[in-house]
Amino acid sequence: MTRPRLLINFAITADGKTSTVRKDPAHFTSKADLHRLLEIRKRADAILVGRGTLEADEMSLTIPAEHEPAKQPLRCVVSRGGSFDPGHKIFRSKGGAVHLLATDPRPDYDPAVYEKSGATVHTGALPDFLHRLRTEYVVETLLCEGGGSLVRALADLDAIDEINLTFAGHTLFGGQDAPTITGALGEHLPRSLEFELVRFDPQDNGECFLTYERKR
Ligand SMILES: NC(=O)c1ccc[n+]([C@@H]2O[C@H](COP(=O)([O-])OP(=O)(O)OC[C@H]3O[C@@H](n4cnc5c(N)ncnc54)[C@H](OP(=O)(O)O)[C@@H]3O)[C@@H](O)[C@H]2O)c1
């Protein structure tokens, strides 16, 4: 499949969780973690999130001017049914062009609602969208910032090339139903995916920055 190089970035707790059972906003890490996220965003031509993360974390998916971005990455949001909130700040904030993907739109889904605010609306399967980002929108590097449900689908496709983690050793969320980077505990992947640890960078605040590369 022709697709962008795909990076993911997550903060995980000492018990390997990315959120609470209630899927509260993920505000459990540090300024250094935010700085690192913004540096990773600067490498990306586009950012991709699931609708759940966009809404839980009230994201605008931009790089602040003080970080001197060479460009603002495209902002891509994925939903099955297309239940994007038309009042969400992504439709009002300045930043990269907004692309919405509905993989299985509800009968009453109305793309015109979002097109009015300048968004480009896509329907179809996730792999086709990745292909289109690479071939039509020249996205070489795509950063997925979660959540776990979306990353699980990307892992099923073996489409993840680099994993960036902030291990937040100071926090535990707990609970069988608290999600991991591949979502809720459930079925194994179709096969194990092997990654190589290429960066191990302990911080002095109980956190550690880790980067893994997919071994192919
Ligand atoms: N610790 C971290 O670094 C981090 C990072 C990201 C998120 N989080 C946390 O994770 C929680 C959200 O997790 P989540 O798993 O619910 O988030 P998610 O994957 O962002 O959102 C789930 C929603 O995204 C859409 N979606 C997911 N996979 C899809 C696929 N394969 N095809 C089409 N649409 C798909 C669906 O939307 P529809 O319902 O509209 O169909 C689904 O309900 C929040 O608490 C957030 O703060 C933490």
The ligand as a Tripos MOL2 file, in Angstrom:
@<TRIPOS>MOLECULE
LIG
   48    52     1     0     0
SMALL
NO_CHARGES

@<TRIPOS>ATOM
      1 N1         -2.1780    9.3650   26.5730 N.am      1 LIG1
      2 C1         -2.1850    9.8290   25.3480 C.2       1 LIG1
      3 O1         -1.1360   10.1900   24.8010 O.2       1 LIG1
      4 C2         -3.4720    9.8710   24.5890 C.ar      1 LIG1
      5 C3         -3.4480   10.0560   23.1960 C.ar      1 LIG1
      6 C4         -4.6720   10.0640   22.5230 C.ar      1 LIG1
      7 C5         -5.8580    9.8880   23.2220 C.ar      1 LIG1
      8 N2         -5.8180    9.7140   24.5580 N.ar      1 LIG1
      9 C6         -7.0530    9.5120   25.3210 C.3       1 LIG1
     10 O2         -7.7720    8.4120   24.7610 O.3       1 LIG1
     11 C7         -9.1620    8.6400   24.9890 C.3       1 LIG1
     12 C8         -9.8940    8.4600   23.6860 C.3       1 LIG1
     13 O3         -9.6800    7.1430   23.2480 O.3       1 LIG1
     14 P1        -10.5030    6.4800   22.0740 P.3       1 LIG1
     15 O4         -9.9170    5.1440   21.8140 O.co2     1 LIG1
     16 O5        -11.9560    6.6170   22.3480 O.co2     1 LIG1
     17 O6        -10.1330    7.5070   20.9310 O.3       1 LIG1
     18 P2        -10.1740    7.5830   19.3680 P.3       1 LIG1
     19 O7         -9.6220    6.3910   18.7010 O.co2     1 LIG1
     20 O8         -9.5540    8.8890   19.0980 O.co2     1 LIG1
     21 O9        -11.7200    7.7720   19.0960 O.3       1 LIG1
     22 C9        -12.6150    6.7610   18.9270 C.3       1 LIG1
     23 C10       -13.5380    7.1970   17.8230 C.3       1 LIG1
     24 O10       -12.7710    7.5080   16.6520 O.3       1 LIG1
     25 C11       -13.3630    6.9500   15.5120 C.3       1 LIG1
     26 N3        -12.5350    5.8330   15.0680 N.ar      1 LIG1
     27 C12       -11.6220    5.1260   15.7540 C.ar      1 LIG1
     28 N4        -11.0790    4.1690   14.9900 N.ar      1 LIG1
     29 C13       -11.6480    4.2750   13.7850 C.ar      1 LIG1
     30 C14       -11.5010    3.5560   12.5600 C.ar      1 LIG1
     31 N5        -10.6750    2.5230   12.4480 N.pl3     1 LIG1
     32 N6        -12.2450    3.9290   11.5110 N.ar      1 LIG1
     33 C15       -13.1040    4.9600   11.6100 C.ar      1 LIG1
     34 N7        -13.2980    5.6810   12.7470 N.ar      1 LIG1
     35 C16       -12.5780    5.3340   13.8250 C.ar      1 LIG1
     36 C17       -14.7480    6.4860   15.9680 C.3       1 LIG1
     37 O11       -15.5890    7.6210   15.8800 O.3       1 LIG1
     38 P3        -17.1880    7.5800   15.7340 P.3       1 LIG1
     39 O12       -17.7090    7.1890   17.0540 O.co2     1 LIG1
     40 O13       -17.5530    8.9730   15.3520 O.co2     1 LIG1
     41 O14       -17.5110    6.5850   14.6670 O.co2     1 LIG1
     42 C18       -14.4830    6.0970   17.4150 C.3       1 LIG1
     43 O15       -15.6470    6.1080   18.2200 O.3       1 LIG1
     44 C19        -9.3040   10.0450   25.5550 C.3       1 LIG1
     45 O16        -9.4250    9.9460   26.9490 O.3       1 LIG1
     46 C20        -7.9820   10.6870   25.2260 C.3       1 LIG1
     47 O17        -7.6220   11.6830   26.1650 O.3       1 LIG1
     48 C21        -4.6570    9.6870   25.2530 C.ar      1 LIG1
@<TRIPOS>BOND
     1     1     2 1
     2     2     3 2
     3     2     4 1
     4     4     5 ar
     5     4    48 ar
     6     5     6 ar
     7     6     7 ar
     8     7     8 ar
     9     8     9 1
    10     8    48 ar
    11     9    10 1
    12     9    46 1
    13    10    11 1
    14    11    12 1
    15    11    44 1
    16    12    13 1
    17    13    14 1
    18    14    15 2
    19    14    16 1
    20    14    17 1
    21    17    18 1
    22    18    19 2
    23    18    20 1
    24    18    21 1
    25    21    22 1
    26    22    23 1
    27    23    24 1
    28    23    42 1
    29    24    25 1
    30    25    26 1
    31    25    36 1
    32    26    27 ar
    33    26    35 ar
    34    27    28 ar
    35    28    29 ar
    36    29    30 ar
    37    29    35 ar
    38    30    31 1
    39    30    32 ar
    40    32    33 ar
    41    33    34 ar
    42    34    35 ar
    43    36    37 1
    44    36    42 1
    45    37    38 1
    46    38    39 2
    47    38    40 1
    48    38    41 1
    49    42    43 1
    50    44    45 1
    51    44    46 1
    52    46    47 1
@<TRIPOS>SUBSTRUCTURE
     1 LIG1         1 GROUP 0 **** ****
